[in-house]
Amino acid sequence: MNVFARYQGFIVFMTLSALQLTPTPAAAINRKEAVDYIREGKAHYRSGDPQSAVQYFGKALLLDPYNEEARGYMREFFTRHSL
């Protein structure tokens, strides 16, 4: 597994955090899809697959950059895994 694939979720999270994107109408429209990604990420997180969970949370943040639930899970993951 290459380094990018291993840290893809972290890279997405940090990029979005650094850019401080402003919400757009498209982000509002995609909020439901972001919620679906969060639901899927939570399922992976609970089943013991945090790497897949981070990918889903990263996708949710691409659609809804200010989603506090997705951000919280990302913070928790990277705090626990000291990345």
Secondary structure, 3 states (H helix, E strand, C coil): CCHHHHCHHHHHHHHHHHHCCCCCHHHHHCHHHHHHHHHHHHHHHHCCCHHHHHHHHHHHHHHCCCCHHHHHHHHHHHHHCCC
